[in-house]
Structures are given as structure tokens and as C-alpha cells.
Amino acid sequence: MKKTGFTPHIDAPCDAFAETVLMPGDPKRSEFIAKNFLSEANLVNDVRGVKGYTGIYKGTPVSVMASGMGMPSMGIYSYELFNFFDVERIIRVGSAGAYSEKVNLRDIIIAAGACTDSDYIRHLKLSGNFAPIANFSLISKSVQKAEELKLNYHVGNVLSTDVFYSDTKSQLESWGKVGVLAVEMEAAALYTNAALSGKSALAICTVSDSLVTGDALPPQERETSFEDMIKLALETAN
């Protein structure tokens, strides 16, 4: 596909982004990552206030740009980065709600696969159900780095849902029964676009809420816990 250097949602040169892009949902978090973890960070996109930066982490070029909330938004930004720019891999960094009693607040989930209740994949017009999965090399490296950083982590399936406010009990009973660790809103679209583009993707999420116990992290603790996740993603990208 011909690279144009701009899209309806990204206005930047073709080579503005590094081969690896970290994608939080929140534009403010992309700015936080760029200013606190990257050196020589430059703003390369600000269309619709979705800030994208490219900088250096331990000698390696890394970009960070927000995806927005939900699969339609992630679907747009990840597709454009994969297909109109020189991006080879995207690592989502975000929050998730635990569906398993084995998963605690502040734990990190490395999403090997992403189940979904969304119609997003139906645009592929497949004759069956596509299973969105992460890139194995990224999974392996993130596990290695999580061990080195001595983080509490889990590897497994997440649920990518279109619905934030739902019947929590029925979701727990159905998805929890088949071992889904947590719920979030973007990974399935990201993994699908990576597969379509012949690129690589991984979602790393911090557990900010437990839908089993009802516990949730206060804002101050979320920031500290999210920093562990960001460091893990950057070490995986390095």
C-alpha cells in the first residue's frame, strides 16, 4: 500500500513514527509517557488532540500515540499506523478489569489472545470465527522482561468488549468460566489489524479494577502501577 504521509486522522511524514509504537487509550497518558520515559521526544501528530510523539528509549527509537477508547477508534489508528506509515509493531498499554479471582489489583496482564463480543471482525466477511492473537515473539519478550523486573503478571485471554456499562454478573459467569482473565476494549481490533497488515501487536494491561471483588485502585496508585506497565512495554520494545 502506498504511504501518503498523512491520513484523515494523522498528519505526519511517512517516517515520523518509529517501528514500534506504544498506544495508551488516553492522549494525556501518551504525553506523560513521552515526557517521562523518552529522551528527545518530539510531537509528530496532534490531529483531534490525539498526540503522537517519537523519541528514544535506551538508544532505540520508540513512538507513543493514543488510540482513543474502544475498538472503532483503535481500529482506525492502528490500521493507519500499520498501513500508511512505517510502523511494524504496536504495543497497547492500558487498564483492565479482572474477571478472575486469581488476578489482583495492580497485576499486569499480557494478553495472548483477545475474545470479543464486538462486530468489528465481521467486516472481514469470513465464513467462520477469527481468533485475534498477539505476536508470539512479543509475548515471549514481555514475559522475560516481566520476570527480570519482578512484576506480578498473568498471560492469557482477555475480553475486548464494546460495552463499558453492562451486566457484570452475567459477563463474569460466561467469560470467566472459560478462563478469560480480564476485560478491556481495544485488543481484538488491534490484533485483527496486525494480522491483516502482516505486522505485530501485543496488549499489556494493568488491572485497575476487580469485577470479582468490586475493589478499584485510587487515582494515585493507578499512576504508580501504570508506570510498571509502561516500563515493561518499553523494555519489550527495546
N, C-alpha and C positions, 0 to 999 in steps of 0.2 A: 504494500500500500504506500502511495506517495505521501511523504511527510511534508506538510504545508507550513509548519512553524506557528500555526495558530488554529484554534477551533472556536466554536461559539462560546466555550467556557474557559479556555486557556489562551492567553495572549503572550507567547514567548517564542524565542528562536527554537529551532529543532533540537539544538544541542544544549538547551538551557537546563535540562534535568540530568542528574546522574543516572547511571544504570540501575541503581537501587533507590526506591522512593519509600519512605515511611508515611503511612496515611492514618492519622487520627481522624476522628469524626469532626472535631471542633477546630475551626480556624485559629482560635486563641491558643489551643494546645500546639498547633503546628508552629506558631510564632514562639511559644515557650521552648519547644524542642530546639528550634534553630538558634535561639539566643543563648540557651544554657548548655547545649551539648555539642554544637558545631562551631568550628572556627571559620572565619572568612565567609560567614553566611550572607548571601545576597538574595533580596526579594526578586523572584523571577516571574511571579504571577500574582495579580490581585483582582482579577475579574470577579465580580459579585462578592467581593470581600473574602474570597477563598484563597488565602495567602499560600503561596508556594515559595520555598527557599531552597537554595543549593549551597552547601558548604563542605567542610572537611571534618571527618571523624577519624582520628588516628592515622592520618595520611591518605584516607580513602574518601573520594567524593561521594556524598550522600545528599539526597534531596528529601524534603518533607513537605507534604501538602495535604490539606484537609480533604476528606471525602464527602462531608455532609452526613446527614442521618438517613439511614435506610438504603435498601438495595437499588432503587431507581437512581439515587444520587451517586452511590458508589459505582453503579453500572456505567454511568456517564463518564466520571473522572478516570476510572481505571481503564476503560476502553480507549479513551483519548490518549492517555499516557502510554499505553502499550502500543497503539497503532499509529499515532501521529508524531510521537517523539521517540527518543532512543532509550526508552525505559525497558529493562529486561526483567526486573522483579519488583514486586510491591509487597511490603510487609505492613499489614494493618495493625495498629496499636489502639486498643480501646477498652471499654468496660464490658462486663458480662454479669448476668445474674445466675447464681448457681442453681442447678436442678438436682444436684446430688448431695446427700448428706456427707459424703466423703470430701467435698470441696468446701474449703473455708474462706472467709473473707481474707483478702489480700493475696490469696493464692493466684498463681498465673496459669492460664490455660493455653496450651499450644494446640491449636485446632487442626487436627489431622484431616478431618472431614467436616462438611457443613450440610446437615439436613436442612430442609426448608419447607415452610408452608406457603411460600410465595409462588406466584405465577411467572416469575421472572424467567425461568428456564424454558417455559413453553414457547417463547419466541423462536427457539431453535427448531421447533416442529419435528422433534424426534418421535420415533414410534414406541419408545419406552421411557423410563425414568433415568435421567443423567445423574450421576453421583459426583458432586463437586468435592474435590480433594486438594490438599496442599501439595506443594512440591516436596518430594522426599528429602532432597539434599538440604533444603532449608529447615525441615523438621529436625533432621539429624544434627545439624549445626546448632540449632537453637537449644536442643536437649543438652548437647555437650557444653554450651556456654551457661545454661541454667545450672548444671552441675558445678561448673567452675565458680559461679557466683553464689553457690549455695542457696538457691531460691527454692521455695516450695512451689512445685509445678505439677501439672497433670497433662497428659497427652490423650486426645480422644475426640469424639464428635461434639459439635455444638449445634444448636438450632438457630438458623437465621430466619427471623420472623418479620412479617410486615406489620405486626400489631404490637404496640408497646403496652397498651392497657387491655388486658384480656383476662379470661377466667384462669387464674394462676393454678388452681387446684386441678382442673382437667388437663392443663398442659403438663404439670408435674407427673400426673398419673400416666399419661400416654407416652411422652417423650422420655421421662425419667425411667420408665420401665424398660426401655431398650438401650439404656446406658448413656443417654445424652448428658453431658456434664453441665452445660450451661446454655443460656440463651443470649443472643445478640442480634444485630440487624443488618450486617453487611457482608459477612464472609462468603456466603454462597454465590453472590453476584461477582465478587472479586475472583473466586476460584473458577467460575464459569468463563469469565472474560480471559483469564490467564490461559485456560485450555483452548479457547477459540483463537487466541493470538499466538500460541506456541511459546508462551512466556511462563514465568514462575511467580508463585504467590504463597503467602502464609499469613495467618491471623494469629496474633498473640494478644490475649486479653487478660486484664486484671479483674478479679472477682470483687465487685463493689457492693453487691447485694446478694443475700441468700433468700431465694424464694421458698426454701425449705423451712428456715427458722424465722424469717422476717427481719433479720439483722441487716444493717447497712452501715457503710463507712461514713463518718462525718467528713466534711469538705477538707479539713486539714490532713487527715490520714489518707484520703484519696490521692492527694498530691504526692505524698511520700511514697505510697505504694505504686503509683503510676510511674514514678521515676525508675523503680526497679525494672518495670516492663520496658520502658524506653531504652534503658541501658542494655537489656537483653536483646532487643531488636537491633540496636546499633552494633553490638558485638556480633550478632548473626550476619549483619550486612557487611562487616569489615573483612 
